[in-house]
Amino acid sequence: MTATTAMQALTLLDKLWQRHLVCDLPGGMSLLYVDRHLVYEVTSPQAFEGLRLSGRKAWRPETVLATADHNVPTLDRAEVIRSGIADPLSHAQVHQLSRNCRDFGVTEFGLADPRQGIIHVIGPEQGATLPGMTVVAGDSHTSTHGAFGALAFGVGTSEVEHVLATQCLAVKKMKTLLLQVDGILAPGVTAKDLILSIIRTLGAGGAAGYAIEFAGSAIRALSMEGRMTVCNMAIEAGARVGLIGVDQVTLDYLRGRPMGPSPEYQSLAENYWRSLTSDTGAVYHQVVLLQAADVLPMVSWGTSPDMVCTVDGVIPNPADLADPQRRAGMQRALDYMGLAAGTRITDIRPDKVFIGSCTNARIEDLRAAAVVVQGQYRADNIRQALVVPGSGLVKAQAEAEGLDQIFIAAGFEWRSPGCSMCLGMNDDRLLAGERCASTSNRNFEGRQGAGGRTHLVSPVMAAAAAIAGHFVDVRTHFTIGQEQHASL
């Protein structure tokens, strides 16, 4: 019998929950302490104003990190810094964030700060996200930070104010879903393909009410960038939380991060972090087992992330569905996307290509896409191809490695950090009817601009589509050296 008996065995969620539990509340709710609060310009103005109106201060402003990302222009950052954002609403929100941060003593990475970027990129990059933390932000893709063994989830505007004022939050504990992926992803198949395949298996609401813990040899083989991609899109399967236990990959990534432990406390911190895995014998509410060998490059075809198929597939036929509600939903999606049942994925031609977002704008993503486009030029029928780094530090590193020149030579636009074309909230957006191969996380109607049509893909698949002018299997369409191919 081990020291931890079957009755005592805890899941990672149990461990994080117990460590942050302040008290149990009526109605099945719990009051949790919040370690790290990430804020940005869209969901925070009302929260800060609420503090002003009630005469409250931020309880622990040193735990809050802020940046503007959703509304910021990604073109000509120097001119934006000099003259301001042209769009009045975007200008007001970004300006108000800076004012709020000054008034309440919150650290902000402003537009002139080389560390500015997408909030879910800069948190891990700075070491503001650490194993064992509770992390919240007014954005559903806060689940990204669960890749570090942190309990991370999105909150609403009123909850943003509550956390600022009290450093606590009332939450209902989620059920646990173990999603184990064993085996090895084939070369050219990425973490983005894996999570899209998982979402197709679970369904867009299949994990509602759950915290998904991703485990298995295929997950352990992922880099931290890949793990963040997987946890980022746990929300698209309906989960509120995505989790991955801590291992040596986690520790190696975090060592030396600016906001991480000081050197004298590093060993102490790592000793604790190593305990942040589920115990052997821990019991889950649901277990799903998958094989990495079954995952192929994926392309979404509809208006929900679970409307996705392999690149060698065809658009499904609504008539094949027995459920009339699902049949009607699929037909609506096809009508919006301007696609017909039976169309081969490889016959779909994007108008634009977007490589960026909190899902796929880290240095690993850019390196992989650059391998595909190096020495190539984008197809004439691709109207625009954007590469938008996730932070100023990612941008600087990519430029130091010459990636920007590879993209520019291939006909791509090299931009400054921001959420960009992930959502239609800034100047980078689709026009009605335009089709985009996008590395973002959502393909809802109008997500990238009113009437825009989004196809979710990995960075290498987006890059390949830009060069070919239509969706192709990156594994077979491009001649890539074996060493480079394995890096994809």
N, C-alpha and C positions, 0 to 999 in steps of 0.2 A: 504494500500500500504506500503510495507516495504521500509526502507531507500535505499535499492538497488533495483531499478526498473528492470523490465524485460529487458529494453534496456541496462541497465548498468551491468547486471549480468555477471560475468566473470567466465570462467573455470580456473582451476588451471594453465593450460598452459598459458592462457592469463596473469595471475598475474605474473608468473615467467618471461614471455617474456617482459612485460612492465617494470618490475623492472630492467632488465639487458640491455634494448635497449639503445645503444649509438646513433645510427642513422639508418634511412632507406637508403638502397642502390639501385641503378638501377637494373632492372630485377627481382624485387620481393625479393631481398635479404635484410637481416638486419645485422647490426654489433652489436654483443652482447659482453658484458663484461663477462669474465670468472673468477669465484671465486676460483676454486680448480682445479689443474692440476695433474693428476696421471700419472706417467711414469714408464716404465719397460724396459727391456734390448733389446727387439726385434725391436720396432718401434722408439726408441729414438736416436740411434747413428747418423743417418743421420741428424736429427734435430739439435742436439748439434753441429755437424760438420758444418752445415750451419751457425750457429751463429758464430763459429770461423772464417770461411772464410769471413764473412761479417763484422767482428770486432764488433759484438753486444754482449751485456750482456743479461742475463735473466732479464726481466723487473721487476718481483716481485718473486724472488726465494723462498721467504717464503711461497708462496701459492702452491708450488710444493712438492709432496711427491713421492719418488721413492723406488722401490724394484725390485729385480730379482725374477721371478717366472716361466716363460715358460721353460727355459733351465736348471733349477737347478736340480741336482740329489736329489732324496728323500731317498736314501740308504746311511747309514754311513756318516751323515753330519759332524761329527768330523773329519773324514779322508779328506773330501772335503775341509774343512776349513784349515786343516793342509797342504795338498798337492796340492790343486787346483782341478778344474774340468778336467777330463781326455779328454773329447771331445774338440778338438781345437777350433771349431767354438763357442760352448757354452762357453768355457773358455774366449774367446776373447770378446764376447758380454757382459758377466757378469763383466769382468774386466773393459771394456770400460765404462759401466754404472757407476761404482764406480769412475773412473777417471773424467767422465763428471760431476758427482754430486759434487766432490771436486772443480773442476775448476769453476763451475757456482754457488756455494753456495747453492746447493739443498740438502734437508734432504733425506738421504737414509737409509733404513733398510737393511743392508748387511747380508750376509749369517751367520755371527756370532752373529747377533742381535736377541735376543729372540722374537722380534716383527716382524721379517721377515715372509713373507707369500705371498699368492695370493693377488694381488693389490686390487681386488674387495671384499676381505674379510677384509684386514687391514684398508682400508679407513673408513668404518663404525665403525669398532672395536675401532679405535683410536679417533673417533669423528671428523676426518678430513672431513667427509661427514656430512653436516648439512642441515636441512630444509631451503628452499629458495635459496640455492646455485645454480649456474651453475657449473657442474662438467664435465670435459672432460678427455679422455684418448685415446691412440692409440689402442683401442680394442673395438670391437662392443658391448661387454657385459658390457660396462660402464652403460648401461640401468639399471643395478642392483641398482644403487644409487638413482633411482627415487622412490624407496620404502620409502624414507624419505621426499617426497615432494620437491625433488630437480630436476632441469632440467639437466639430465645427458645423455650424448650420446658419441659414439665413433667418432674419427677423424682419418684422414690419416696422414702419416708421414710429409708431407709439412705443414699440419695444426698444428701438434705438434710444429714444429719450429715457426710458426706464433704466436701461443699462448705464447710460451716461450719468444718471442721477444716483443710482444705487449699487452698481456693479453686480447686480443680481438679476435673475430672470425666472419667471414661472414657466415651466415646460412640462409637458407630458412625456414620460419615458416611452421611447419607441420599442417595438418588438425587434428581435434580432434575426437577420437573414445571413447565413454563411453562404457566400458564393465562391466556390473553390474551382479554380481553373488549373488543371494539371497539364504537363507537357511543355513544349517549346513552340512559340510563334514562329512561323516560317519566315525566311528573309523577305522583306518587303511588306510584311504584315505588321501593323503597328498597334500601339495601345489604343489609338482612336478606333481602329477596326475592331479591336477586342470589345471595347465598351459599346459600340454600336451593335455588335452581334449579341452582347448581353441584353441590351435594351430590347432588341427584337425578340429574344427568348422570353423575357419577363413581361413585356408589354409596357406601354407608357405609364400605366398605373399599377403595374404588377407588384411594386415594392412600396405602395402607399402605406404609411404607418410604420415602416421599418427603418432600421439602420442597417445598411448592407456592409458586412465585413468581407472584403476581398482577400482571398488567400489561395494557396496552392503554388506549385513550382513556377507556373507561368507568371504569376504576380510577383513572386520574389525575384524573377529574372529581369523585371522592368527597372529602368532607372527611376530616380525620383521624379523626373519630368514626366515619364510615362505613367507613374502612379498618380501624379496630380491630374493628368488627363482622365484617367479612369474614375477617380473620386469626383472630379468636376462634374461629370455627367451622370453620377448616381441619381441626381435629382430628376433627370429625364426619364428614369424608370419609376418615378413616383416617390422615391426615398427622400427623407430629409437629411440623412447623414450617410456618408461613405467613409469607411475606415480601413486602414491597412496597418498591421502591427509593425513595431519597430524592429529593424535588423541592422546589420552592419552598413548596408547601403544608406539607410537613414542617417546613421551617425557620421559617416564619411561626408555626406552632403552638408550637414549642419556645422561641422567643425570650422571655426574661424569666422562665422557669420557676424556682422557688426553688432546686432542686437541679441546675440546668443550669450551663453554664460562666459564670464571672464575666465582666463586660463586657469586660475587657481581653483575654480569650481567645475571645470569641464569634466573631470573624472567622476566627481560626485553626481553631476547631472546625468552622465551617460550610464552610470550604474543604475539609476532609477529608470531611465528611458528603456533600458533593456528588459525591464519587467512588463513593459506595455505591449504584451501579446496575450491572446486568449489562452487560458490554462487548458492543458490536456484534459479531455473529458467534459469541457464546458458544453452546456446544452443550449441549442438555438431553437427559436420558434419554427424556423424553416431552413432547409439546406438544399442548395442547388449545385450540382456537379457538372462541369463542362470540360471539354478537351480543347487545348490550344490548337491542335492540328486541324480542327474543324473550322477554324476562323480564316476567312479569306478577306481581301480588300473589299470594303463596303462602300456603297453609295446610297444615300436616302433618295427616295423618289416622291414622297408625299409631303404632308404638312404636319407630321408628328415624327419625332425621332425613332419611333418603332416601325415606321413605314420605310424600311430599308431592305436592300438585298445585296447579294454579292455582285461584283462588277461583271461577272460572266452571266448574270441572270437577266430576266425580262420583267417588265412591269406586270404585276399580278392582275387577274381579272376579277372585278367585283362580283361577277355572276357566279364565281366559284364559292362564295361565302353563303352559308345557309342563313345566318342571322341577318334579317332585313336592316336592322339599325347599323350594323357594321358594314353591310353592303352599301348602304346609302352614304355612309361616312367616307368609304374608300372612293366612291364615285365623285363625291364633292371634292376630295383631295386631288383626284386626277383632273377634274375640270379646272380647278384653280391652277394646277401646275401646267396645264396645257399638254397633258400626256395621254396616250391611249394604252389600254391594256395590250400586252404582248410586245410592246416596244422594247428592243434590246437596250440595256443600260449604255452600251458602247455607242449607240446611235444618238445619244443625247448630247447636244452641243451647248455648253455654257456661253453666255455673253461676257461674263466677268469672272475673275478668280480672286479670292480673298484668302490670304495666309496670315492669320493673326488670331486674336481673342484670348480670353483667359484659359481657353482649352488648349490652344496650340500656338503660342507665340514665344516660347522659351528658346534658348540657344540650340538645344537639341533638335527642335522642330525646324529651325531655320537651316541648320547644317544639313539635315536630311533632304529638305526641299532643294537646297543648292546643289546637292549631288545630282539630282535629276535634271536641273536646268543648265548645268555647266556645259558650255559649248553649243547650246541650243538657242533657238529663238521662238518666242511665242507665236502661235498661229495668227494669221491676219484677222480671222473672224473673232478673236477674243478682243473685245473692245477695251478692256482695262484689266490689269493684273496688279494687285497691291500686295506688298509685304509690309506688315506693320509689327515691329518688335513689341514685346510685352512690357518693356521698361527701358529707361535710358541706359541702364547698365547692360542689358541684353543688346541694345543697339550698338553701344560702344564696343562690346566684345565681338559682335558680328563684323563690324567695320575693321577691327584690328585683325580679324581672320580673313578679310577680303570678301566676305559673303555679299556685302552690298554691291560690289562691283560685278560679281557673278550674276546677281539678279538684274542689275541695270543693263548689263550687256545682253541679257536674254529678253529685254523689253518689259521688265517689271518696274513698277514704281516703288521706290524705297522711301518709307515714311517714318514719322516720329511716333512715339508710343501713344497708345490710347485704345479704347474699345473699338473704334473705327466701324467697319462695316458689319460687325457682329449684330448690331441693332440700328434701326433708323432714327438715331437720336443726335446725329452730327452730320457733317457735310458728306461723309462717305456712305452713300446709300444707293440702292437699286432704284431704277425707274420702273413704272408699271410694266409688267410683262417681261422684264429682264430676268435672265436665269444666271445663277451664280454657283460655282463650285467653291464651297466655303468650309474652312476648318473650324468654324464656330460650333456652338452646341445646340442651337435651336433652329428649326425650319418651319416655324409657325407662319401662318398667313401674315404677310406684311412685316415680318420680323426685321428684314434688312431694308425696308422701304415699302411704302404702300404699293401693293400689286406685285412686289418682287417675289421671285421664285428661288428657293434655297435648296441646294443639294449638299448635305453634310458629307465630308470626306476627310481623310488624313492629309497632312501637309504634302506627302510625296504623291498622293493621288491628285491633289489640287494642282501641284506643279506639273504633273504629267498631262493633265487635261489642258493646261495652258499651252503647253508645247504642241500637243497633238490636235487641239481644237475640238476635242470631244473626250468623253470619258474612256480611259483605256486601263488595262491591267498593268500597273507600273512594273510588275515583276517580269513581264515578257515583252513589253513594248519598247523598253530602252535598254541599250547595251551599257551595263554598268559593271565596273571591275568587281571581282568577287569580294574583295576587302571592303569596298564601298557598299556593295549590295548588302552585305551582312550588317552594316551599320544602320540600315534602314529598319 
